[in-house]
Amino acid sequence: MHMGVQGIGQIGVPFFFLVSGFVVTPIALRMGQRRFAVNRVVRVYIPMFFVVLLTAGAMLVGIEPLTGHRPQLSWWVVFTNMLVINYVMVPQIALVGVAWTLIVELMFYAVLVLLLPVLRRWVWLGIAVQITLIFVVLMSARHFGASWFLFAVNFSYLPIPLLGQIMWATTAKRIPLWLGGVFAGLAWLLYVFADTTSMGRLDRSYSLALACAVLFFLMGYFAEPKLKERRFWVALSERSYSIYLLHGLVAFAALDLMRPHVPLWLAIPVSVVATFAVVEVSYRFVERPSHVLARRLSRPGKPKPERLTPEDVVREAELGLAELRAGRRGREAVEPETVEPETVEPGDDRLERAEDHDRDGRAEAGGGRDGAGRLEPEHEPAEWPEVEHDRAEWTAPGSAGAERSRAERVAPRRLDPDEVPAERTAEIRRVAPPPRRVPPRRAPAVEHPTQVIDAVADAPLSGGVREPGERRSGSAGAPEPRRRRRNDGDAVVTVQSLLAERAREERDRR
């Protein structure tokens, strides 16, 4: 199959690029340009700094990592390898041999950040621009010097993450299926073109390796709903970046040290254990803290308070006034009609409807009162309550302590203004609806020349109220005759007038 030069890694690299394009694109769209760029730079570069410094230290003590050669160390070489810009510079000196795929990934991130506003609105246009950009770079690879050629060689791998992005856009219904097929065909042609024009390829098997990677990717995509998440695989995936960076330094260096003295069947598991030990240290103390720092730095900022100009204030006031007028008109539409009894003609039922509305309102507020304002039998307490500062409190016969009457339990509790917090007062006044206007009612006409109100007539000046016919303290034993009021020509009898007349009689009696 012409893949004997690089082995299984020749399929693993394009598979990694496919997964990156499929997964990273929606993450970038969700995070935005600034947050995504900061997050990726921190997550990629901090572990890379650690591995480059560790590799330079190992080379100083005589350990040869997987670099292919033994370069001359200098601060400039270390610095360019830490920034991964050594792969576009001549001469190309690499301390971490596997980091060439990292520069391809960083190029894809840069293109994605630049085209993110376009991808947000028109995914098809963003993909088309990327295909055009790759084509332009490949066509100009040998026209701007050696460094530009190295840049074009690394850029020629971008069709692979672009294929992953096209698969995401198609499966996420961002572009139609036929258009996704057209884009995928164009990206494949660009990769084959780079393979046939000697863009840094070691052999002619790169296109075949990409075909195998796409096949494995589609198998994993369709099998994913049936796969179960295992703790081992989750932990391994979290440490994959550290494994990727450190396996060339630790595993191959350990094999090189044990090769003359330890058999291969024992050296391989020892090198694997040593690699995972160093990976665990790197993950706990370098990679995972870098993830925390990346999330902290890429956290969305707090929205700035909006500054209103005088024109905005006037506009808001006009809108608020319009809403207030609309709400007032709506309330007036549902308010009951005020009916004057003198204007009612025979056969007009407006007064009857107003009385029914008033009776229903008082029944809701008073807990079961009839049209005359009296408590209905099922709501009448065992003993009449004492009137004290508009609070109904009474003691039931035979009870050890004071209980609240049924009328008070049914009636809604009045809220003391002192109980309302000061900061809520303005809001309550603003949102509270106006009190319902009750239509005026005419007092019932007095048919008998005198009207008797027992509970008020028998009430002493101290304010206590007794049952009708109850003996007054200090009387001779016989019930006191009921007080009667002269006929004033169908005058309205009120509680205040009866109390005033009672007071005058007491003064005359003294």
VENKAHU-V415294 format. One record per helix or strand of 2 or more residues. SS is the DSSP state (H for helix, E for strand). FROM is the first residue (numbers start at 0). TO is the last residue. If there is no record, write none. Layout:
ss: {SS;SS}
from: {FROM;FROM}
to: {TO;TO}
This chain:
ss: {H;H;H;H;H;H;H;H;H;H;H;H;H;H;H;H;H;H;E;E;H;H;H;H;H}
from: {8;32;74;85;96;115;122;145;157;176;205;230;239;263;309;340;349;376;385;390;405;416;421;453;494}
to: {30;59;82;87;113;120;138;154;170;195;225;237;257;296;333;342;365;378;387;393;409;418;430;456;508}
